[in-house]
Each structure stands twice: as structure tokens, then as C-alpha cells.
Amino acid sequence: MNNKPKIGVYVCHCGVNISKMVDVDAVTEFASHLPNVKVVRNYSYMCSDPGQLLMREDIKNEGLNRVVVASCSPRMHEMTFRKTLAAAGLNPYFLEMANIREQCSWVHEDREDATGKAKKIVSSAVAKVRLLEALYESEVNVEPATLIIGAGIAGIQAALDIANAGFKVYLVEKSPSVGGKMSQLDKTFPTLDCSACILTPKMVDVAAHPNIELMTYSKVEEITGYVGNFQVKVRKKARYVDMDKCTSCGVCAEECRLAGRIPSEFNENMGKRSAIYLPFPQAVPAKYTIDPERCLFLTRGKCGKSPKCVDACLAGAVNFEQQDEIAEFKVGTVIVATGYDVFDAAKKPEYGYAEYENVITGLELERLVSASGPTGGDILIGKGENAFVPKEIAFIKCVGSRDKSVGNEYCSRVCCMYTAKLAHLVGEKIPDANVRVYYMDVRAFGKGFEEFYDRVRREGVRYIRGNPSEIFKRGDKLVVKVEDTLTATPLEDEVDLVVLAVGLEPRKDVREVIDLLRLSQSSDKFFLEAHPKLAPVDTATDGVFLAGCAQGPKDIPDTVAQAKGAASSALVLLSSGKVKIGAQISFVNEATCRGCGYCVDICPYGAIELVEINRMGNILSVARVNDALCKGCGACAAGCLSGSVQQRSFMDRQILPQIAVLGVMR
Ligand SMILES: Cc1cc2nc3c(=O)[nH]c(=O)nc-3n(C[C@H](O)[C@H](O)[C@H](O)COP(=O)(O)OP(=O)(O)OC[C@H]3O[C@@H](n4cnc5c(N)ncnc54)[C@H](O)[C@@H]3O)c2cc1C
């Protein structure tokens, strides 16, 4: 098509960002003598409307067929200028950016040196631009459905938003009920809304919504494909209870031979359940499940003469013949909302969590103060006749957060406020209790948080600045050893109960999801977002979004906001129905590919596979790129030993002349 290159070079002043350190007139004059350059201009802001107009007019009037813009990083304005070229009728990939700002004016202190370097950068861009080829983006259809992994408040909210917009949602939750950690909370800071009261209606809504297919007690086993076209395989584990028949009457659990003998996960192992159980009274779906690791019939093959639950269930719902089922479906987008685990307090042995029954975590106290908890809402420590109501109560903050010794440098963002909330609730339940909080800092950054913290202190909760070094037993009291760092006073504080404000951590089984979707983790091991500020719900995998604490610690309002963000990002794809596939992607010259598979190993997006081809009767293995998965990072092209993998716009024959020019100018 374009025979002889006619190049326009546009040198930007970027206000004074470039022109202060680079002599833009000298660069303009220099560029005018470069081969095939027909027009050279400099202008104060090339990205402005008048700047772009200059280019458009030159393309039309001077017949330019290649453009070099010498300005900022391509990350800033490559898209802007591609659109300018397209608006003037030129293929948008006939553009080369010469970065004379970040890579030149901003990093030099000598104007002469900077100007010399700017000339080199421009000449190398000119050497490359004439070799660029026209590229065309392609489109693929988007399956109008979303998979959401995890049905805590994040997954629930995202599911409702997408379903309400008219799209199908597959909501997969690994535990028998939806709700996540929020269902374990009693009240929520700073407004003290009852957690169950605001969560349960949403739990019921997701189960009843015609556009949501809820799969609880299920596990995503495989996800293949790419944005717009993911194939998903889900294992629905056998509950050994027929969901259609179970009326949730609970007689089976009462009759179970292990009734009241198995620690209840929902109650943080403080209460007991049966082998056939409903995780908590408001569970959704309200259907019983048999724990296959505990049930006597499933583990030993017998439970008395016959399993008592079978005899007790008048609906005939218990079914030991039930098998796992596999569901397979296609979705266009995926939202990961797998939440968090709380820090294991036993990793701080100095606090005696595993040793003393009156050292508990914040989440355990949530269950104790809850009316649906193991004590019916009473704060009782110890068992049976020895159970007592604590009067001297100490909270310790930042347990497992901001603590390099346990590998968690980050702040968990909710512990300051849930401590204030629990301190308040303790005051409500035990009015004559003395409550103190040992803290390093108080971070009350959210709406209404500072006011709530003030309120709690006005109610009599004492805040003592100091990080306890040890907890030990003296008689029937616990001693908190600490230095009050504001008065430099060593203290040995005798208390009845210590509550550890444990931080939030990535889930221990996080690897499962990483392997499914090839997601990355940030240094704190939570899932890594595509950009911390500008793409906080996106991931490096197109069409896969993050919601809630899976991405990092956050409270419920922030979780809900992020879930709505993830839902809206998914909806952009679902509602457009099509997604563009980048043009600057890799391709393989199958004639020279040796099928070594090195590119397959180094591709971070799983975009390359080895396929067998028949070359003149010989079956050979060669690499093949999936265009929809390739992100154009170039790792495969750089790594290919035979030069068979090339990346469009960055092919060897395009970038080697670019480098050669720099050598000549040295
Ligand atoms: C003690 C304590 C008190 C708190 N109090 C408050 C408060 O008062 N106010 C407030 O705003 N915030 C509070 N929080 C924070 C609150 O718990 C979180 O903001 C909220 O629960 C985050 O929701 P989520 O959906 O992101 O994660 P989660 O609640 O952890 O839900 C994740 C869900 O995903 C499921 N899941 C995980 N992996 C998979 C998988 N591979 N496949 C399928 N399903 C999976 C889990 O089973 C779970 O149901 C508190 C936290 C703690 C620890």
C-alpha cells in the first residue's frame, strides 16, 4: 500500500516539561534532515486539540503516511495520537512515539546533553516508523454471562448488580451457605447495624434471583479460554441431602449420633454441631449438609444399625447414594471475590492464644456477643460450671498486621474500628466491665469512624499506647506486660480476658484460584490489581476482575463499593457484546519454529501452546499464539531462540534498524 514513507515529526514542548531541558528548535531542525521526513513541527502541547489538528491537516495536505510524536511516554498519549491518525484516515499503527520527556528532559540536568539525547531518540523513532506495517484490531463476541467465585458480601453484591442489569450470573461458593465473614459478625461499625439484618435480605435475593444460578458447596475446577469466552467446570459436591426434599426442620441434626460433638466452624469452633448440619440459622440455602469427614456412616461405613438421620428425616431427603455433579458452562467475564482469612494468633506465642482459654480473637468475640452464637449472646469464658463473665478486659490491636516478624507489613484497615465496636458491645453486655485497648496508632479514616472512636472513649474505654510484649498467667488472672509509651511507664496489667484484634490475611487456599486464572499476587500476597489507582478492580487477565478482600483488606462499605466497580467493569463487556483484541500481538513463523516450548513456559498469560502440524508427512510440534490471550508483552519474542516468534510492531526487522541508528550516532 504505502510506497515511499512520508514522515511527519512532531516535537512537543509539554509546556516547559520538555522545552526547559531540551532545545526543541534544535531537535526540529535536526529532524528535518532525517531520511523520508517531509514535515517537522514543534508545538507547546502536541496532545491538545490544536496540536492534534496540526497533525491531521498535515496528514491530509502533505500526504504523510507515517508519524513520529516526540513527547512523553507512550503510556500517556499513544492512544491519543493513534486516534488522531485514525481521524485523518491513516492506519493508527503507523505511529511511533519518541519519549523525550520521561526518558530525557526529566532525567537530565545538562541542556546540551539532553538535546543531544533527544535527537538520538527522534532519529531512532524515524528509523523504525518507516518500517511499520498497518495493523488491524479484531473483535470477539462476549458470552453474556459472568462467573463469580465466592459469595461473601462482595460476591453477593456483584452478582445482584449484574443480574439486575439483565445478565446471567453463576455464583459459586465453596461452603454450604453464602454470606462469608459478614454473616459471622454481630453488629457493624460505625453505625452498629445488625450484620445479619442487612446481609440476610441480600443472601435471600441471590438465591431467588431468576438470573443467578447459585452453586453452594461447590468448587471451580477448571477455567479455560479468554475474555468473552471462558469455559468453566464446577464440581458440585454431594451434600448427601436432596435439596428439593429437605425442609430444613433440623430433626436429622438433633438425632445425629454426633449431635453437639463437632466444633462449629461458623462459631469459630466455640459451639458444637452435628455431622449433618446447617452452618447457621439464616444460612442460604436453608438446606442441611452431611460433613463427609465426620459422618460415621461415610467415614466408617456404619452408624449403629442404620444412620439415625435417615430414620429421622420424614421428607426422605437424606441420600447416601448422592454423587458429586459436574456443571459446565460458558461465561464472558469472571469476578474473583474469595475474601480473606483471619491471622492465626498462635503465630504470636507470646500472647498465649493457644495456651489460655481467656485469650480470644476479635472474630471469636463477635460470635460470643451474637444472639445466634454459642452462648446466646452472653460473654461467657470457659466451659460449664467454670464459665465466668470477665470484668477486666484488654484488647490488643495490630495482631498479625504491621508486623514484619510474621511477614505482614500491611495495615489490615478494619481492626481499629472493629476493636472500637467490640469494646462498645462489651460495655453494652457487661456494664461494669473495665475495658482498655492497647494500640500502636488509631486509624479511624472512614466516614463516621473518628466520631465512633470518640464515642467509645466517652463511654469509658481507655486507650493505652503500647504494644504488649507478653501475656502470662498469675493466679486466675492474665497479666498483660506492656510499656505505656506516652508516659514511659512499664505496666503489668491484670485482666480476665484478652481479645486479640487479629488482622486479615490472604486465604490459605489462594493458590487454587491463582492456578485457575493465572492471577498474580502483590507483595502482601493478596491478588494483584492491574493498576493500584486507575484499574483497582481489573487484573492482568482481560475479563477477570477482583472484588472485596480478595484484593486486600477492606471494610464492608469499601467491599461493596469495589464489588459494584467489578460488576460495572464486567457489565461494560457484557453489554457491548464484543471485545477488541489488541493488534500488537505475537505470531509464530511455523516454518522455522522448532517446537522447543520455551515461549510456552515464559508467557505470563498462558497465550501460547504447542500444537502438532503435519509438514510434508512429518508430524511436528510448533508454538501457536492465542490472539485473544496475548497481551503483547513481547516476552516470547525476546526469549525465542530461533527468532520464530515475533511481535507485531516490534519485529526484529523493525527494531534492529532502530538500534543500529543509535550505534551510528554514538
Ligand atoms: C473480627 C472482624 C470484625 C469485622 N467487623 C466489621 C464491621 O463491623 N464493619 C465492617 O465494615 N467490616 C468489618 N469487618 C470486615 C468484613 O468482614 C469484610 O469487609 C467483609 O467480610 C469482606 O467480604 P468479602 O466478600 O470480600 O470476603 P469474605 O467475607 O471472606 O467472603 C468470601 C467468600 O468467598 C468464599 N470462597 C473463598 N474461596 C473460594 C473459592 N475458591 N471458591 C468458592 N468460594 C470461595 C468464602 O467461603 C466466602 O464465603 C470485620 C472483620 C473482622 C475480622
The ligand as an ORCA input file, in Angstrom:
! r2SCAN-3c Opt
* xyz 0 1
  C     -13.450     -9.542     63.644
  C     -13.894     -8.768     62.452
  C     -14.890     -7.827     62.572
  C     -15.272     -7.056     61.471
  N     -16.241     -6.104     61.649
  C     -16.565     -5.293     60.607
  C     -17.540     -4.253     60.782
  O     -18.097     -4.095     61.849
  N     -17.787     -3.433     59.726
  C     -17.162     -3.570     58.524
  O     -17.395     -2.771     57.623
  N     -16.265     -4.587     58.314
  C     -15.966     -5.439     59.323
  N     -15.078     -6.476     59.122
  C     -14.561     -6.704     57.739
  C     -15.536     -7.595     56.909
  O     -15.538     -8.877     57.464
  C     -15.099     -7.648     55.446
  O     -15.065     -6.332     54.927
  C     -16.045     -8.465     54.551
  O     -16.399     -9.665     55.143
  C     -15.365     -8.745     53.215
  O     -16.226     -9.500     52.403
  P     -15.684    -10.399     51.189
  O     -16.888    -10.850     50.452
  O     -14.647     -9.669     50.437
  O     -14.935    -11.638     51.857
  P     -15.477    -12.868     52.735
  O     -16.452    -12.402     53.725
  O     -14.244    -13.554     53.240
  O     -16.226    -13.813     51.695
  C     -15.519    -14.593     50.760
  C     -16.382    -15.781     50.346
  O     -15.725    -16.490     49.299
  C     -15.791    -17.896     49.563
  N     -14.649    -18.514     48.880
  C     -13.343    -18.378     49.172
  N     -12.587    -19.066     48.287
  C     -13.448    -19.651     47.425
  C     -13.281    -20.487     46.292
  N     -12.070    -20.849     45.852
  N     -14.388    -20.919     45.636
  C     -15.623    -20.560     46.055
  N     -15.837    -19.769     47.134
  C     -14.770    -19.313     47.812
  C     -15.711    -17.975     51.076
  O     -16.207    -19.221     51.536
  C     -16.583    -16.788     51.483
  O     -17.937    -17.148     51.538
  C     -14.659     -7.253     60.203
  C     -13.655     -8.230     60.077
  C     -13.266     -8.974     61.186
  C     -12.170     -9.987     61.043
*
